[in-house]
């Protein structure tokens, strides 16, 4: 569902997903939205992708990234 909505995972030569630090953060935020804030699965995926997807995450500094994670979680 993440990939269908534009979020890219890295795959190795055997077509297995290779998870980056950002992927774990995305999954954690997604779980928080679904479990603690009772947001529907599809809407949570879109919110997370809007926030972290399409390469925006890598362009931020560590300080900004830490503050944004606090706002979401």
N, C-alpha and C positions, 0 to 999 in steps of 0.2 A: 504494500500500500504506500509506503514511503517513496519508493522508486516511481510508482505510477504518478505520483504528485510532484516529481521533480527533484527529489533528494537522491544524491548519488553516493553509492557505496563503492569502495575499491574492491576489485576482485583479483585473485591471484591467477596463475596459469591453469589451475584446475577448476576455475569458475567458483571458488569459495569466497565468501565475503571476508575482507580483511578490515577489522574495525580500528578506527583512529580514536584518539581521545575525544574529539568532537562528537563522534558517533555515540559514545557512552553518555555524554552529556545530553545529547538529543533524546536518547532513549529514556534517561532519568527524568527529564522534563516532561516528556510524553506521558510516562507512567504517573507522574504527579498530577498532571491535568486530568487524566482519566480517573484515577483512584481517589484523589483527595478533593478535587474540585468538581467532580461529577460531570465532566464535559464529554460529550459523545465522541466515540472513537474517531470517526471521520473528521470531525471538527478539530480534535486535538492534533491529528496528523497535519492538517493544514496550518494550524497555528504554529506548530513547531517548525515546519518547513519555511513558513514566512519569516520566522525569527532567525533560523540557523542555516537554512538551505542555500543552495546556489552560490557557495563560496564566500558569502559575507562573513562568516565566522573567522576565517584565516586572516582577514585584513585588519582585525581589531587587535589592540594591544592587550597584554595580560591584565592590566588594571581595569580597562573598560570591560573586558570579558568577564572578570570576576564580579563586577558590580551588576552586570546584566543578568548573570546567573542568579544572584541574590534576589533580584526583582521578580524573576519567574518562579523560583522555588519557594 
